[in-house]
Amino acid sequence: MFNYHKRLFYPVHVERQDPAFAKVLLEHYAGKDSELSSALQYFNQRSNISNRPIRELLGIIAAEELGHMELISVAISKLGGLPLTLNNIQVPAEKLDLDKNLDVMTMLQMDIKAESRVGRLYRKHMELTNDVYMKKLLKFLIERGEVHKYLLKKAQKLIKKNGSQEEFNELIYDYKMSLQVLK
């Protein structure tokens, strides 16, 4: 299911090294509301969903979250830090507590809330740097989170109205179209 591409999902540049901000980004790398925890949560959820398009959507979002983790690790390295699985206060990352809920509506709602938390954290951390490139990277990650929320909300609506297979298939089309602006 997963493919690895040598090319990054988004270019990562820095104006100058900033080990203090690199340390802040560790929280996004493998903290509680990190790209790692998001990827694992989506991947775990997709294993418990019978609706093929929603399962596929969660799988491709999981893969994208791993790509975001790679962006954060490259940014940390370029800023002069080490992308370790540590949070921003140098304590081993918490044991990931994956949600075990099997109700698809509850899963999607939790994912929407998680994307909102991550976006707020990126906005908060954007204020901690003056590096134009880092601000652009964080803005990009916020925008991708908004795309994820839109698609998750659309999936919820389709479930509520008992949407057709064609409508569910549009979720994947919408996701693919959201990537066209990145090329």
Backbone hydrogen bonds, N-H to C=O, Kabsch-Sander energy under -0.5 kcal/mol:
donor,donor_aa,acceptor,acceptor_aa,energy
5,H,3,N,-0.5
13,H,11,P,-0.6
18,D,79,L,-1.7
21,F,18,D,-0.6
22,A,18,D,-2.3
23,K,19,P,-1.8
24,V,20,A,-1.3
25,L,21,F,-2.1
26,L,22,A,-0.8
26,L,23,K,-0.6
27,E,24,V,-1.4
28,H,25,L,-1.0
29,Y,25,L,-1.5
30,A,26,L,-2.4
31,G,27,E,-1.5
34,S,31,G,-1.1
35,E,28,H,-3.1
36,L,29,Y,-1.0
38,S,34,S,-2.2
39,A,35,E,-2.5
40,L,36,L,-2.4
41,Q,37,S,-2.2
42,Y,38,S,-2.8
43,F,39,A,-2.5
44,N,40,L,-2.6
45,Q,41,Q,-2.6
46,R,42,Y,-2.4
47,S,43,F,-0.9
47,S,44,N,-0.6
48,N,45,Q,-2.1
49,I,46,R,-1.0
52,R,50,S,-0.7
55,R,51,N,-2.8
56,E,52,R,-2.8
57,L,53,P,-2.7
58,L,54,I,-2.6
59,G,55,R,-1.8
60,I,56,E,-2.6
61,I,57,L,-2.3
62,A,58,L,-2.3
63,A,59,G,-2.2
64,E,60,I,-2.1
65,E,61,I,-2.7
66,L,62,A,-1.8
67,G,63,A,-1.7
68,H,64,E,-2.2
69,M,65,E,-2.3
70,E,66,L,-1.9
71,L,67,G,-2.0
72,I,68,H,-2.6
73,S,69,M,-2.5
74,V,70,E,-2.4
75,A,71,L,-2.6
76,I,72,I,-2.8
77,S,73,S,-2.3
78,K,74,V,-2.7
79,L,75,A,-2.0
80,G,76,I,-0.5
80,G,77,S,-1.2
81,G,76,I,-3.0
84,L,82,L,-2.0
86,L,84,L,-2.4
87,N,91,V,-2.0
90,Q,87,N,-1.9
93,A,85,T,-1.6
98,L,96,L,-1.0
104,V,102,L,-0.6
107,M,103,D,-2.6
108,L,104,V,-2.6
109,Q,105,M,-2.2
110,M,106,T,-2.5
111,D,107,M,-2.3
112,I,108,L,-2.3
113,K,109,Q,-2.3
114,A,110,M,-2.4
115,E,111,D,-2.7
116,S,112,I,-1.9
117,R,113,K,-2.4
118,V,114,A,-2.7
119,G,115,E,-2.2
120,R,116,S,-2.4
121,L,117,R,-2.3
122,Y,118,V,-2.5
123,R,119,G,-2.5
124,K,120,R,-2.5
125,H,121,L,-2.5
126,M,122,Y,-2.0
127,E,123,R,-0.9
127,E,124,K,-0.6
128,L,125,H,-1.5
129,T,126,M,-1.1
132,V,130,N,-0.6
135,K,131,D,-2.3
136,K,132,V,-2.1
137,L,133,Y,-2.4
138,L,134,M,-2.7
139,K,135,K,-2.4
140,F,136,K,-2.4
141,L,137,L,-2.4
142,I,138,L,-2.3
143,E,139,K,-2.6
144,R,140,F,-2.3
145,G,141,L,-1.9
146,E,142,I,-1.9
147,V,143,E,-1.8
148,H,144,R,-2.4
149,K,145,G,-2.5
150,Y,146,E,-2.4
151,L,147,V,-2.4
152,L,148,H,-2.6
153,K,149,K,-2.7
154,K,150,Y,-2.3
155,A,151,L,-2.3
156,Q,152,L,-2.1
157,K,153,K,-2.3
158,L,154,K,-2.3
159,I,155,A,-2.1
160,K,156,Q,-2.6
161,K,157,K,-2.2
162,N,159,I,-1.1
163,G,158,L,-3.3
168,F,164,S,-2.2
169,N,165,Q,-2.5
170,E,166,E,-1.3
171,L,168,F,-1.4
172,I,168,F,-0.6
172,I,169,N,-0.7
173,Y,169,N,-1.5
174,D,170,E,-3.4
175,Y,171,L,-2.2
176,K,172,I,-2.6
177,M,173,Y,-2.6
178,S,174,D,-1.8
179,L,175,Y,-0.9
179,L,176,K,-0.7
180,Q,176,K,-0.6
180,Q,177,M,-0.9
181,V,177,M,-0.6
182,L,179,L,-1.6
183,K,179,L,-0.5
183,K,180,Q,-1.0
